[in-house]
Amino acid sequence: MTPPPPPPSWFGPRASTNDPAVAALLDQVAPARTWQDIGGSFNLNVRLDAAAPLVLRVHRPWATRGRVAGLRRLRERLQRAGIRVAQPVPILGRDLARVGGRWAELEEFVPHVQPNPSQESYLRLFEELGRLHAGLRATWEPDLPQPLDDHRTHRQLHYWLGFTRRRLGPGAEPVVRRAKLLLDELGKARRGIDLPRAPIHGDYKLGNAVQLSDGSWANLDLDFVRIRERLYDVAASLYWASDSGADVDLRELCDAYDSSAPEPVTPDERQFLPGQITLIPLHWVATAGFMDEPTGVHGTVGVSEAERAMYAAEAWWARREELTW
């Protein structure tokens, strides 16, 4: 039997505090070992407890020096423009540190609470998204390197679906076939649609948008900031709001975004909104082969995750008439 292809070398797993290089860096920036891993799906985030708490962030291997340094400058400009973000802090006298083939940085720890999922909290989140889009537009520098993005186009999604089929084995064939059919259907729905491009957050949801003690909100985790169809941010935020279990009115959330965004959602964006929401879980189907360890016989865990995402994508597309206005 031919072994499945490994993930690309640039992908790499999330960094670990057990990595000797990371542990050595922690000994330098927190010699009293007063630190705590505070999570993060892609990057290692470690809170350093001191008089002024900090966060050590160790990036995935694909994050280049230019990208990380550019995001630090962007956060400084956003703060000056009145958009609250975590501010960069020097690390060992430099902007960035190299650790085990990755870039590491320090930033302030922003004390916050995460609002409970509700229509009220999501209305505020969508207002904040509009303000963030306005701030990104005002502070954007065109030379910021784009993040690694393996599903920007339908062609890339088809490519990664093929990779996932090879990586997870024959058991993934049915879900990959369904994903390709739906992707082709979405491609037809996209024809003739003009979707404005703008700087976006890339992963805007509760947890990455948090409330401060004075009632204001802060924006965290700008790793996927990029130039892309603006609708991507709106659709992803709607997906997470609906997935939270809260009773939300998606149209009211779009209206809340319109109230603070640089320009309201266009007729073309409203028309393709169901397709863009459908693409969110469809991306996860396509990249299921990127799981660090597709455990189980012939990658059965990876296949089951892909199937769950596929059901979610099909359910959203089945609601397209309800969501188009």
Secondary structure, 3 states (H helix, E strand, C coil): CCCCCCCCCCCCCCCCCCCHHHHHHHHHHCCCCCEEECCCCCCEEEEECCCCCEEEEECCCCCCHHHHHHHHHHHHHHHHCCCCECCEECECCECCEEECCEEEEEEECCCCECCCCCHHHHHHHHHHHHHHHHHHHHHCCCCCCCCCCCCCCHHHHHHHHHHHHHHHCHHHHHHHHHHHHHHHHHHHHHCCCCCCEEEECCCCCECCEEECCCCCEEECCCCCCEEEECHHHHHHHHHHHHHCCCCCCHHHHHHHHHHHCCCCCCHHHHHHHHHHHHHHHHHHHHCHHHCCCCCCHHHHHHHHHHHHHHHHHHHHHHCHHHHCC
